[in-house]
Amino acid sequence: MQIALSEAREAARQGEIPIGAVVMAGGRTIARAHNLTETLGDVTAHAEMQALTAAASALGGKYLDKCTLYVTVEPCPMCAAALRWAQLGTLVYGARDTKRGYTTVSEELLHPKTAVVSGIAEEECSQLLSEFFAALRSAKD
């Protein structure tokens, strides 16, 4: 999760919503990413989507059933559906997203075999988001 937090901090430095993601396979990092929605002008350029693409490329295949995705914030429904298609083995996330997280729609968006662990480094992940949005509101005043 520390690598994902590092990616989230990099996103914030670039003016992106600070969410970071890391894909691990066989005990090694095969992909790391952060939000690029502002940079690319692409609403689908979430950290999870960037990490999925990089992981599939690294593995040479689209299925990530033996992989673990670490992400600083609960994935949105779009990302959860992509994780389902990838048949992700394990999802580990930090902070819940009570407004836009996939669990606001359905926990069944993920693949039935995907294991989920939540609340890892939750306070640090939440604080990063809170500070980012507080600074953003402050700048608008």
N, C-alpha and C positions, 0 to 999 in steps of 0.2 A: 504493500500500500504506500510505502514511502516513495517509491518511484512514481506512482500515480500522482501523489501529492506534489512531487517535483514538476511533473508535467502540468498539473493544474496551476501552479505558480507561474510557470512559463506562459500559459494561456493568459493569465491576468496581466503579465508584463506586456503582452501583445494586444491588450484591450479586449480579449475574448472572455466569456464567462469561464471562470476557473474550474474546469472539470478536466481531470486527467484519467487516462486508462492505460493499462499494461496487460499484455497477454503472456502467460507463462506456459511452457510445455516442457515436460521432462526436467523440471528444476531450473530452466533457463528462460530468460526474457527473449521472446521472439518478436514482440512488437510493443511499441510505446507511442502514445499520441495524446493530443489535447484538442479541445474545441478549435475549429477553424471556420466557424460559420460567418464571422465578420470578414475575416481575411479573404475567404473564397466567395463571399456573397452567396452562400449555399446553405439553405436551412437543414440539409441532411448531413452536413459536415461535423457531426457530433464526435466527441472523443472516441466513443465506442465504435462508431462506424469506421473511423480512420484506423483504429486498432484492429478491427476485424479484417479490413482489407489488407493491411500490412501482414497480419498473421497468416491469412490464407496464402498470400504470396510467399511468405517464408517457408510455409509447409508444402506448398505446391498442390494445395487442395482446399476445397471450400468448407470441409467439415472440421470443427474444432472440438470434437467430443472428448479429446484427451487433454484439453486446455483449460486453464483457469483465467478468467478475466477479472482484474482488479480495477475498480472504477470508484472515484471519490464520491459520486452521487448516484443514487438509484436511477437506473436507466429509464428513459421515457418509453412510451408504448412503441414508437417507431424502432428504437434501438432494441427493445425486448423482442420484437417480432423478428428483427434481423438475427438476434442471438438464437432464436428458435430455429430459423432456417439453417444456421451454422451448427446446430445441435451442440451448443456449448456444454462442456462438461460441468464446470463450476463457475458461478457468478459470486464475486465477493464485492460488496459495496460499502461505502462509509456512511454517508448521511442519507436519510430518507428524503424524498421529494414529495411532500404531502399535496402539492398542487399539480405537478406534472409527471410524477413517477408512474411507472407501469402498473403498480398495485392500485392506483386510483381507478384503473379500468378493469384489470383482471390479473390475478397472479398466474393464470393459465396462458398468458402470452408467451411465456418461456417454454422451451421444450420440456416435456414431462420428465425426462431423465436429468435435467439440469439441477444440480444441487445449488442452494442459495445460502450464503452467509452474509448477514447484514450487521451494521453497527461497528465495523472495524475502523478505528481512528475517527469515529463519528464526530467527536467534538472538534478536532482539528479540521476535518473536511467541512463541517458546518461553519466554523469560524472564518475560513477562507472565503466562502461564499458571502457571508454576512458583511465582512470587511469590504469586499469588492463592490457589493451593491450600495453600501453606505457611502463609499467614496464616489460612486457614480451619481447618487442622489445629491451629494454635497457639491459636486462639480456643476450640476444643473441649477443650483440655487444662486 
